[in-house]
């Protein structure tokens, strides 16, 4: 760490960020009116330090849950409806059927579909209310709806009930998305009540679901700070996180809002030391609109983002109690060395990265923007097991996530201070790096590993040799490119142009199925998704196998085309 970086980190204090955390711990930020109050406070605190803030006012389509319950023979069970549940103030009655499913044991499986695709339960589900283990997530609700359920009850793992959202639509729907809008009544119950309701189902009983929802268009505030660099000001790093939360949402995401507030304050004060610019945004509609705020920004600013954004950095759930480590850290592979060095310099810890989930305001994959961080620091697995906690999607691993228990005690001052410094250093280094600090050789290696895994699954039913060859050719070109950059035979502008363009080519092929500038559903996207049918070949009959192989042929064509495009872009600068 150089002297400038040390001085920058020394400028960080907890005065403003902790003040914001304490304030946010006193009011809920679910309804847009309450979210606007939080946005106004962020803006006021920024302007008090002379920071210029632009406040956008997008119209977002949101679904705001109210009260819910389950009634059985005069007994009432407490419940919570997820956002985008169908409004049912008068109740939905039906026969209850239990369909067992694996409870999520880590963050990778929280939001996925729950049933084995080879399991045929349609005849058991059709026209009935289903109860099953899991959060009332998009994967669960969509799967049971497709099988004919009229209602769904998700059994949460513990004594608390977690808020959530059940639509697979990413952001405000467009006309093509609307058919995927949920049409079932869905609620979540805690584990003890879920076990009691399973017995009702086994006895052939009936239940009645009630859910009160407020859904429609809401004008929302979205503050943005643009800190202009002095070297290459058109290019920028985008730091972002959500301000709306479930209940008080201290660990998810008041601590993140406070982190961005302090990063904005320090960088604004030191803006003469920035080369590229830094853009910071606080999102509305994360919880009640499936990332509606960041999606609106991605849509409205798409061309500017495509041309000028060098990286997007998500700030969600930093500074939480017991979150001593950097495990399961979302990052795209090209950022590995960069973020690992920043974490070692700030925290003296090792980073253990993983593929970013289809979650957490990663609304920029279809544009093709390198991303790192999402969930921040977390507790160790051993500590989580010692506490008897199950996997959740935030709050540093604390199971207060998405519940009324996410209060001030979830935040930790010392860990918050450390995590603010990590975000500040990462963004500052990213903005000031002469050569963008992203190494696509790691991505090429990842692609080869993914292709090899799919080949193993496909066996002799499909040949991924052409994909492997295209990835190897790209990898060789990248080896030559980075050697030339290190040797100084490629200037910074040309090198950065290639690194920027590779993101626009390789990220969509690795993280999206939809065409660029559209948004994939809020469901897990496997690595190199155009080849992912290989992982399901064993589920196909002789009659459907040919369809799957046709899909793989088309998917391989798309992948090879992208890899060759990337190779040509590298060779172009090598030959100039």
Buried (B, 14 or more C-beta within 10 A) or exposed (E): BEEEBEEBBEBBEBEBBBBBBBBBBEEBBBBBEBBBBBBEBBBEBBEEEEBEBEBBEBEBBBBBBBEBBBBBEEEEBBBBBBBBBBBBEEBBBBEBBBBEBEBBEEBBBBBBBBBEEEEEBEEBBEEBBBBBBBBBBBBBBBBBBEBBBBBBBBBBBBEBBBBBBBBBBBBBBEEEBEEBBBEBBBBBBBBEBBEBBBEBBEEEBBBBBBBBBBBEEBEBBBBBBBBBBEEBBEBBBBBBBBBBBBBBBBBBBBBBBBBBBBBBBBBBBBBEBBBBBBBBBBBBBBBBBBBBBBBBBBBEBBEEBBEBBBBBBBBBBBBBBBBBBBBBBBBBBBBBEBBBBBBBBBBEBEBBBBBBBBBBBBBBBBBBBBBBBBBBBBBBBEBBEEEEBBBBBBBBBBBBBBBBBBBBEBBBEEBBBBBBBBBBBBBBBBBBBEBBBBBBBBBBBBBBEBBBBBBEBBEEBBEBEBBBEBBBBBBBBBEEBBEBBEEEEBEBEBBBBBBBBBBBBBBBBBBBBBEBEBBBBBBBBBBBBBBBBBBEBEEBEEEEBEEBBEBBEEBBEBBBEBBBBBBEBBBEBBEE
